[in-house]
């Protein structure tokens, strides 16, 4: 894999588990909940796997939500000299009235594209994440690690044209080649 390919790679990791995750309940970006002990262990295990990556991660990006910040901090303790950048735009989709309800109760509505009462539309969520990714382009030379949610990983996959939904388990690491997205953005910016 050449250096340019690495420069356009993004490594997302889903935050460690929260009590709501373990209970199978919805937990959107409008809820700020902490990790539970198993989530802290998942973050440490992810950090150990990330520490072994070559080339190594140069910066950790996380949303302002406690679950992503705490996961990022646990990982950073295992990666000497790697800083954390907080980017609120990478927060999970705001789910309004669907928060703290069983995932199964709203899954069909979510998949059909419904907007949760008092929540964020899928279109607005995608636009927000796309803007955050565009803002992250300047950090690709640092090989960023993005600590986010399952919904953020799903949108990243959609932005890259993946036909299969990206479902990350808590603490799971993925790899996204953003070279096509970088190229599309460069073409849009040319006169």
N, C-alpha and C positions, 0 to 999 in steps of 0.2 A: 504494500500500500504506500503510495507516494506521500510526500509531505503536504502537498496541496490538498489531497483527499482528507488527511487528518485535520487540515485547517478549516474544513467545511463540515466536520462531524460534530454532532451534538450528542451528549450522553445524558439522557434523562434517567432519573431514579425516582420511584414513587416513595413518598414519605413513609415512615414507619406507622404501624397500626395505632389507631385511637380506639377508645371504648366504643364509639359509634360504628367504626369499621367492623370491629369484632362482633357487634350485635346485628350486623346486616342492615344498618340504618343509614339513610341519606345524611350526608354532611357536606354542605356546599361551602363556597367561599365566603358566605355571610355568617358562618359559624367559626369561631376561633377556639379550637379544642386542643389540648395537649396530647402528647404520645402517652401510651401506657407502657409498662415495663417490657412487654413483648415487642412493642414498636421500637423501643430503644435498642433492644438486642438486634432487631432487623436492621436498624440503621448502622450499628457497629459491624454486622456481618457484611452489609453492602460496602461500607468503608474499607473493609479488608479486601474485598474483591476489587474495588476501585483503585486501591493502593498498588495492586499488581498490574494495572493497565500500562501499556507502553504504546505511544508516548504517554506520559503522565498528564493528569488533569492539572490545569494551571489556575483555574478560578471556579468557585462554586456560586451558582446563582440560585436564589430561593425567593419565594414570595414572602410577604410580611406575616403570613399566618404562622401561628405558634408551631403547628405540626411540621411545617416545612423548615422553619428556622431551626427547630430543635434537631431535626434529622441532619440538616446541613452542619450544625455545630458538632454533632457526634462524628460525622464523617471527617470534618476539618481537623479534629484532634488526631486523626490517623494519617493526615496528609500534611506534613510539616511545610510551612511557608505558603500554604494555599489559603487565600483570602475568601471571604464571603461577600457577595453583593446582593442586597435586597432589592427585588424588583416586584412591586405590588401587582403589576399587570399579569404576572404568572399565577395569580391566585385561582383556585378552583372556581367553576361556574357558580354564581349565586343562585340558590335553589328555593329561596323564599319559603312558601308554605309546605314544600316537600321535605324540608329539613326535619330530621328526627322521625321520619316515617320509614317503614320497611322498604328497602330497595325494590322488592318484588311488587309492591303496591303501585309504584309509579313507572316501572321499567318500560311497559308498553307505550305509555304516553311520552316518555323521554325519547324512545326510539322513533316514535311517530313525529317528533319535532315540536311537541307542545312546549309552551313556555310556562314554567311553574308560576302560580299566582304569587305576585310580589317578587319574582325572581328575574333572572336574566335570560333573554332569548338565546337560542343556540347561535343565531347569526351574530348577535352582539358579542357572544363569548368567542366565537371564531375570529371575529375582527380584532378583538382585544389581544388574543394570543398571537395572531399574525403580526400586529404592531409590536408586541413585545419581542417576537423573534427577529423582526427587522432591526429593532434597537440592539439586539444581541449580536448582530452580524459583526460589529467592530471588535467583539471579544473572541471571535473564532480562532485567532492566532494563539490564544491562551488555552485552547481546548477546554471549553466550558463543560461543567457538570451542572445539569439543571435538576434541582430537587423540586418536584411538583406533585400533582395529584393524578389520579387515573384519567380524569376529564382532560387535563392539559395534554397528557400523552395521546389520548384519542384525537384531539384536535391537531396535534403535530402530525400524526399519521394522515389525517384528512388533508392537511395542507400539502403534504408530500405526495398525495395521490394514491396512498395505500388503500386497497379495496377491502382489506380485512381490518376490522376494528382492533385497535391496540388496547389490550386489557392488561395492565400491569398490576401484579399483586403488591402488597405492601413490602417495601424494601427491594423490589425487583428492579434490575438495571436493563436498559435497552440501548440501542445504538441507532441513530438516525443519520443518514447521509443527506446533508442539506445542500449538496452541490447544485442540484436542479433548481432548488428554490433560490439560491444565491444567483444562479445564471438568469433566472426569470426576472429577479429584481434588477439585475444589471441591465438587461434588455429594456425594461420599462424606463429606466433612468437615462438611457441614451437618447440624444436628439434625433 
